[in-house]
């Protein structure tokens, strides 16, 4: 008996397609909510529905962004350092303390990232001309070039993810998330 090969499932799980067009799409969070409805029908799981999806999106997009930046030999955390310098404008220079505060990193965590990026000739540390006790961190020409390419690659990943929404939905989502960020102090 010759069995036909089973179709391979892709890494990305597609949402369950409704049988009728007027039915909403279902995702893995729906299955979790359904289970809680049986196990604990007294619970209001609205927050779980929202934050379960936020978490899944964050994790999935985070992994995709990591892959996009890996093509440039950097991690997401290293990209964040380079991008912070790039956004600061010419001469693309900040103190390690300013970088740490912006990225919410300890000075120890920042030092490790700066060491790696400096070895890769993407930034340089030099004495601060206004304070002999301090350092400044500056993007190199190669760091500027790489950052500009990496930000475009990351935006392509994010734009592709948003392609499942129309322009109005994207704007509404951005507004709602902004309200939540401001309201929670995140």
Secondary structure, DSSP 8 states (H G I E B T S, - for coil): ----------SS---B--SSTTS--B-HHHHHHHHHHHH-TT---HHHHHHHHHHHHHHHHHHHHHHHHHTTT--HHHHHHHHHHHHT-TT-EE-HHHHHHHHT--HHHHHHHHHHHHHTTSEEEEEETTEEEEEEEEE-HHHHHHHHHHHHHHHHHHHHHHTTS-HHHHHHHHHHHHHHHHHHT-
